[in-house]
Amino acid sequence: MPIKFILASLLLSLMPGPDIFFVMTQSIARGSRAALSVTLGLCSGLFFHTAAVALGLAALMAASPLCMTLVKIFGGLYLFWIGLCALRASKSGDKSASPNIKPSAQEQKGFFALYKQGLIMNLLNPKVILFFLSFLPAFVPADISVPYGVYIIFLGFCFALSALTVFGAVSFFGGYLNDVLHIGRYAQSKAFAWISALIYWIIAAWILFA
């Protein structure tokens, strides 16, 4: 078991970035269940990146500036569009932020919708592609007794499990804050919609320009 790799994966998962920021904001705003749906989507995307590294596709993509730029643009545009959808949903269901109303965004968005958001967000982040391309091969020992691609997949699974552990803990912590502060009752207010849209747009700018 590559203990050093797992420790490095846990530390990297804890570092500030668009993924953990997104999970935290979703959990505080919508509760732990919504954040866990997003988390599973984000972690599922890691398996695609792992397979791309194992098959050599990630190296081909990284060697093409045009390809990486297109991935970056599509990722930013997708998050910008999701932000616009949050504003449109607020206008179509115009409800005030009354403390007596407890609309749940989880009723508006099912598991699959949030899962898909996390998955697409991860797949359209070129920084994840480049990170996996440099990070995973660095931990492949010279004397492995299994094929190189198989070991890369094993490392990718370990990293995804580490990320799932960290993001899961963040989801439950943010969900606890949501329960204590009763933020969910304001989930359909216009102010909340603008905050959600700004969060999506900040992450979009993070991917495009960071």
C-alpha positions as CSV (number, residue, x, y, z in Angstrom):
1,M,0.0,0.0,0.0
2,P,1.6,3.3,-1.1
3,I,1.3,5.2,2.3
4,K,3.2,8.2,1.0
5,F,0.9,8.5,-2.0
6,I,-2.2,8.3,0.2
7,L,-0.9,10.9,2.6
8,A,0.0,13.2,-0.3
9,S,-3.5,12.6,-1.8
10,L,-5.2,13.6,1.5
11,L,-3.1,16.7,1.8
12,L,-3.7,17.7,-1.8
13,S,-7.5,17.1,-1.4
14,L,-7.5,19.5,1.6
15,M,-5.8,22.3,-0.3
16,P,-8.0,25.2,-1.4
17,G,-9.3,24.7,-4.9
18,P,-12.5,25.0,-6.9
19,D,-13.6,21.4,-6.1
20,I,-13.4,21.7,-2.3
21,F,-14.7,25.2,-2.4
22,F,-17.7,24.1,-4.5
23,V,-18.4,21.1,-2.1
24,M,-18.3,23.4,0.9
25,T,-20.6,26.0,-0.5
26,Q,-23.1,23.4,-1.7
27,S,-23.1,21.7,1.7
28,I,-23.6,25.0,3.6
29,A,-26.3,26.2,1.2
30,R,-28.2,23.0,0.4
31,G,-27.1,20.4,3.0
32,S,-24.9,17.4,3.2
33,R,-26.9,15.2,0.9
34,A,-26.6,17.7,-2.0
35,A,-22.9,18.1,-1.3
36,L,-22.4,14.3,-1.3
37,S,-24.1,14.0,-4.7
38,V,-21.7,16.7,-6.0
39,T,-18.8,14.9,-4.3
40,L,-19.6,11.6,-6.0
41,G,-19.7,13.3,-9.3
42,L,-16.4,15.0,-8.8
43,C,-14.7,11.8,-7.6
44,S,-16.2,9.9,-10.6
45,G,-14.5,12.3,-12.9
46,L,-11.1,11.3,-11.4
47,F,-11.6,7.8,-12.8
48,F,-11.8,9.2,-16.3
49,H,-8.7,11.2,-15.8
50,T,-6.9,8.2,-14.4
51,A,-7.9,6.1,-17.4
52,A,-6.7,8.9,-19.7
53,V,-3.3,8.9,-18.0
54,A,-3.1,5.0,-18.1
55,L,-3.9,4.9,-21.8
56,G,-1.7,7.9,-22.8
57,L,-4.6,10.1,-23.8
58,A,-3.8,12.7,-21.2
59,A,-0.3,13.1,-22.6
60,L,-1.8,13.7,-26.1
61,M,-4.2,16.3,-24.7
62,A,-1.5,18.1,-22.7
63,A,0.7,18.2,-25.9
64,S,-2.1,20.1,-27.7
65,P,-2.5,23.7,-26.4
66,L,-5.6,24.1,-28.6
67,C,-7.2,21.0,-26.9
68,M,-6.5,22.2,-23.4
69,T,-7.7,25.7,-24.2
70,L,-11.0,24.3,-25.6
71,V,-11.5,22.2,-22.4
72,K,-10.8,25.3,-20.3
73,I,-13.3,27.4,-22.3
74,F,-16.0,24.7,-22.2
75,G,-15.5,24.3,-18.5
76,G,-15.8,28.0,-17.8
77,L,-18.9,28.4,-20.1
78,Y,-20.6,25.4,-18.5
79,L,-20.3,26.9,-15.0
80,F,-21.3,30.4,-16.2
81,W,-24.4,28.8,-17.8
82,I,-25.2,26.9,-14.5
83,G,-25.0,30.3,-12.7
84,L,-27.5,31.8,-15.2
85,C,-29.8,28.8,-14.6
86,A,-29.8,29.5,-10.9
87,L,-31.0,33.1,-11.5
88,R,-33.6,31.9,-14.0
89,A,-34.9,29.3,-11.6
90,S,-35.3,32.0,-8.9
91,K,-37.3,34.2,-11.3
92,S,-39.6,31.4,-12.4
93,G,-40.3,30.4,-8.8
94,D,-40.4,33.8,-7.1
95,K,-40.6,33.0,-3.4
96,S,-39.6,35.3,-0.6
97,A,-37.0,34.3,2.0
98,S,-39.5,34.0,4.8
99,P,-38.3,32.1,7.8
100,N,-41.6,30.2,7.7
101,I,-40.9,28.8,4.3
102,K,-38.4,25.9,4.1
103,P,-38.0,25.1,0.4
104,S,-35.2,22.6,-0.2
105,A,-33.0,22.8,-3.3
106,Q,-32.7,19.1,-3.0
107,E,-36.4,18.9,-4.0
108,Q,-35.6,21.0,-7.0
109,K,-32.5,19.1,-8.0
110,G,-32.3,15.3,-7.7
111,F,-29.3,13.2,-7.0
112,F,-28.4,12.7,-10.7
113,A,-28.6,16.4,-11.6
114,L,-26.1,17.3,-8.8
115,Y,-24.0,14.3,-9.6
116,K,-23.8,15.3,-13.2
117,Q,-22.8,18.9,-12.3
118,G,-19.9,17.6,-10.2
119,L,-18.9,15.1,-12.9
120,I,-18.9,17.7,-15.8
121,M,-17.2,20.3,-13.6
122,N,-14.3,17.8,-13.0
123,L,-14.0,16.6,-16.5
124,L,-13.9,20.1,-18.0
125,N,-11.2,21.3,-15.6
126,P,-7.9,21.1,-17.6
127,K,-5.9,21.6,-14.4
128,V,-7.0,18.2,-13.2
129,I,-5.8,16.6,-16.4
130,L,-2.4,18.2,-16.1
131,F,-2.2,17.4,-12.4
132,F,-2.9,13.7,-12.8
133,L,-0.5,13.6,-15.8
134,S,2.4,14.7,-13.5
135,F,1.3,13.4,-10.1
136,L,0.3,9.8,-10.7
137,P,3.4,8.7,-12.7
138,A,5.7,10.2,-10.1
139,F,4.6,7.5,-7.6
140,V,5.0,4.5,-9.9
141,P,8.0,2.5,-8.6
142,A,10.6,1.3,-11.0
143,D,10.3,-2.4,-9.9
144,I,6.5,-2.8,-10.2
145,S,5.4,-6.4,-10.9
146,V,2.2,-5.4,-12.7
147,P,1.7,-3.5,-16.0
148,Y,2.2,0.3,-15.8
149,G,-1.4,1.1,-16.7
150,V,-2.8,-1.2,-14.1
151,Y,-0.7,0.5,-11.4
152,I,-1.8,3.9,-12.6
153,I,-5.4,2.9,-12.2
154,F,-4.6,1.6,-8.7
155,L,-3.1,4.9,-7.8
156,G,-6.1,6.8,-9.3
157,F,-8.5,4.7,-7.2
158,C,-6.5,5.5,-4.1
159,F,-6.6,9.2,-4.9
160,A,-10.3,9.1,-5.6
161,L,-10.9,7.4,-2.3
162,S,-8.8,10.0,-0.5
163,A,-10.7,12.8,-2.2
164,L,-14.0,11.1,-1.3
165,T,-13.0,10.9,2.3
166,V,-12.0,14.6,2.5
167,F,-14.9,15.9,0.5
168,G,-17.3,13.7,2.4
169,A,-16.1,15.2,5.7
170,V,-16.5,18.7,4.3
171,S,-20.0,17.8,3.1
172,F,-21.1,16.7,6.6
173,F,-19.4,19.7,8.3
174,G,-21.1,22.1,5.9
175,G,-24.4,20.3,6.3
176,Y,-24.1,20.7,10.1
177,L,-23.7,24.4,9.6
178,N,-26.7,24.4,7.3
179,D,-28.8,22.7,10.0
180,V,-27.6,25.1,12.7
181,L,-28.0,28.3,10.7
182,H,-31.1,27.1,8.9
183,I,-29.8,28.4,5.6
184,G,-32.0,26.0,3.5
185,R,-35.2,28.0,4.2
186,Y,-33.8,30.8,2.1
187,A,-32.8,28.6,-0.8
188,Q,-35.4,30.1,-3.2
189,S,-34.9,33.8,-2.4
190,K,-33.5,36.1,-5.1
191,A,-30.5,37.0,-2.9
192,F,-29.7,33.3,-2.5
193,A,-29.9,32.8,-6.2
194,W,-27.5,35.7,-6.8
195,I,-25.1,34.3,-4.3
196,S,-25.2,30.8,-5.9
197,A,-24.7,32.3,-9.4
198,L,-21.7,34.3,-8.1
199,I,-20.2,31.2,-6.7
200,Y,-20.5,29.4,-10.0
201,W,-19.0,32.4,-11.8
202,I,-16.1,32.7,-9.4
203,I,-15.2,29.0,-10.0
204,A,-15.6,29.6,-13.7
205,A,-13.1,32.4,-13.5
206,W,-10.8,30.2,-11.4
207,I,-10.7,27.6,-14.1
208,L,-10.3,30.1,-16.9
209,F,-7.7,32.5,-15.5
210,A,-6.0,30.9,-12.4
